[in-house]
């Protein structure tokens, strides 16, 4: 079965890759962005969407543009 890549899926995967690249745990990610580890995990795996504010905060924190988070750079 082929999984359709939605914008939210691409976004979650890219944020998760950036988090892993800097060696940040899900718990620390959650703490940094004001959410529990459980919520962070669900967002990073595309089960629940990131808010617009969280997307902007992630872009700023990781030093990338929002477009890059969406894979459009």
N, C-alpha and C positions, 0 to 999 in steps of 0.2 A: 504494500500500500504506500503510495507516495504522499508525503505530508506537504500540504500547501504552506509556503513560507509567507506569513502575514507580516505586516510592518511591525506589529507588536512582538512577534517571534524573533525577527531580526534584531530589534531593539534589545530585547531581553538577553539574547545570545551575545551581542556585542558588549553590553554592560557587564555580563558575567565574565567574558574573556578579559576585559580590562581589570576587573576585580582580581581575577586569578593572576594576571600578569604582574600585579604589584604585591602579590602574596597576602591579600586581605581575606580573612575568613568571612563566612556569611554573617556570623555574630558581630564582627567588627563593622561590616558593611551596614548591618541593621542599626548599630549604635551610631555610626556616622550620619546616617540619613533618617534617624528618628523612628525606627520601626523595630519590631522584634525579629529575632533570627528566623522564626517560622514564616513571618510575612516576607522577609527578605528572600528566603528560599523560594517561596511561591512566586514572587515577582521575577526573580532571576531565572526561573524555569518556565516563565510565560503563563503561569496558571492564573495570575491576576495582573492587571495592567499597572504600569507606572503612571502616576499623575504627571501633568505637564510641569508642575513645579519640581517634582523629583527628577524628571528627565533633564531639566535645566541645571539642577544641582549636580547631577552626575556628570554632565558635560563639563561644568566648571571644575569639579573636583579632579576629574581625570585629564583635564586640559585638552579636550576635543570639542568639536562643534556638535550641536544637536544633529545636524545633517550626517556627520560621521557616525553618530550612534545609530542612525537609521540606515547606515551603509550607503549613503549617497554622496560620499566625498571622493 
